[in-house]
Amino acid sequence: MNPLERSVEAALFAAEEPMSVDALAGFLGDADKSEVRAALKTLAETYEKRGIHLVERGKRWHFETAPDLAHLLRKEREQVRRLSRAATEVLAIIAYHEPVSRAEIESIRGVQTSGGTLDVLMEAGWVKIAGRREVPGRPTIYATTPEFLDHFGLSSRRDLPGIAELRATGLLDPVEDAYDDLMGENDTEGAQTGTEGDEEPSDAA
């Protein structure tokens, strides 16, 4: 392992938060960014078969437990808490179409969206306010966060699965209609089969 790789390894190990290539290069005294990227790639390969992995999520790098060993470090089994249908639909729309305004989300879903649904997603750390669209009224627009990518094991939004992959893994159940609407396979069904939380009163963004 060369000195730069050792330095990058040490910096990431001590960092409180994931670091980008730019942040690492600056932290290491304005190191060459291409060399930092090469060092990260080498380190990721080195750790690939170890108990911890070096991974990139949303253009930021950090160490995490190897997925097959994560259960050894849990003192308690995490309780699986499923999002409501409305929250799942909204999260999917934001992920595939970001940045989007609430009006655009409602247009895609075909029903009104409660501000509480967006609050739930923001409290989970998966959605953030990404500014305002430069149109009359300047509506708030929403986008996903690096925590969203990290939670779902995605390096970037380019890794989002397609409709066929989602069906094959069973991840569409019980919100398959929402994804059908999102991907253009069903233009009306989602609005006709709304469940609790789908038709909550709208409030201003």
N, C-alpha and C positions, 0 to 999 in steps of 0.2 A: 504494500500500500504506500503510495507516494505521499509527500507532506501535505499537498492540497486535499487529497482524499481524507487524510487523518483530521485535518482542520475542519472540513465540512462535516465529517462524522461527529466531531466534538461539539461543533456549534449547534447542530440539530439535536444532539442528545441533551444539551443544556437549555435549549430554547423552551420557553413557556408556551409558545404557539407555533404552528407550522410556519415555515419560511419560504419565500419565493426565491428564485435565482437572483433577482436584483438585490433582495435583502441580504442574502448570503454573501454576494460579491462585495457589498458595502461593508458588511460586518467583518469580512476578512481583509479589509484594507484595500478596497477597490480592485479585487481580483478580477481576472478576465472572465467574463460571463460564459463564454464558450467552454472554457476550461472547467468552470464550476458545473456546467451542465454535464460535461463528460464525466466528472468526478461523481456526480449524483447517479448517473447511469451505471457506472462501475459499482458503486456502493449498493445500489438496488439489486444488481445481479449477485453481489457477494452475500447479501442478506436473504436472498430468495428462498433458501432452504433452511433458514435458521428459525429460532423461536420468535423473533421479531422481524418485521419487514420494514423496508424503507419504501414509502409509497407517495405518489403525487395526487393531490386532490385539489381541483380548481387552481392549478398552477402553483400550489404551495406544497412543500415537502415536509413529512414528519415520519417518525417511527410509530408503528402500531403492532400489537400482538398478532402473531400468525393466526388466521381465522380458525384453524383446527385446534388451537390450544387455548382459545379465549375462555372456554368453559372452566379451565383449571383455575382461573384467576377470579371467578365470580363467587362471592360468599353466599349470594342469594340468586336464585333464578329470577331474571327480570320478568315482570308481568307484561304480557303482550297487550298493548292497548291499540285497538284499531281506530283509525280515523272514521268519522262519519262519512256517509256517501257524499254529502255536499262538500266536505273538506277535501276528500280524495279527488273529486272532480276538479275543484278549484286548483289544487296543487298540480294536477296533471296539465291543466290548461296553462298555468304559469310556466311550468317547466318546458313545455313544447312551444310556447308562443312568446316568451318574455322578450322585452318588457311589455306588460299589458296593463290596461286600466281596468277598473271594476266594471265599467260599462261594456268593455270589450269581452270581459269574462262572462258577463250576463248574456251578451249577444251569442256567444258560442254555446253556453249551457242552455239557453232558451228560457231561463227562469231567473228571478231576482236572487241576489246573493247577499246574505246577511253580513254586516261588518264584523260580527262575532266570529264568522268562519275564517276570515282573514286574520283576525286577532289570534285565533288558535294556532294557525300556521306560523305566525310571527313569533308567538311565545315558544313554539317548538324550535325556533331558530332556523327554520327551513325557508322562510320567505322574508323579504325585506322590502322597504320602500326604496325605489330606485330613482326617485325624482318626480318630475311632472312633465307631461307631454306638452309641447309647445303648440297648443291649439286653443281656441276659445274656451275659457273656463279652466284651462291648465289642470286637467285631472291628474291625480296621483297615479303613478305606474308602479307595478310590482315585479320583482324578479326573485329567483332562487338564490341561496347563499352557498358558500363553501361547505357549511355544515350539512346542507342537503346532499351535496355530492358525497361527502364523507360518510353520512349515514347509509346511503344506498350503494356505497362502494364504486362510485363513478369518478373517473379521472377528469372528465369534462362533460358538458351537455351533449357532445357528439356521441357519447357512449349510451345515451338513453335508448332503451330497447324499442324496436318497432312493434306494430300491432301483432304480427305473427309470433314473435318471441314472447310477448306478454301472454298470449293465449296458451302457448306451449307450456309455460311454467305455471299456469293457473293463477297468475297475479291479477288477472282481470276480475275474478270473482270476489265480491259480488258487484263490481262496478263496471262490468263489461260494456253496458250501454253507453256509459260516459265516454269511454275510450273510443267506442264506435263513432259517437258523435264527433269527438275531437279529430279523428282521422278521416272524417268525411264519409264513413260507411253507412251512417244512418242519420238523416237530417232532422228527424222529429221525435224519435223514440225517447230520447233522454228527457225531453220536456213533458212527455206524456206519462212517464213512469217515475216522477219525482217522489222521494220519500221524505221523512221528517227532516226538516232543516233546509229543504230545497226551495221553499217558497216563503221564506221569512221576509218581513218588511224591509225594504231597502232604506238605507240612510246615506247621507252624503259622504263622499270619500274624504 
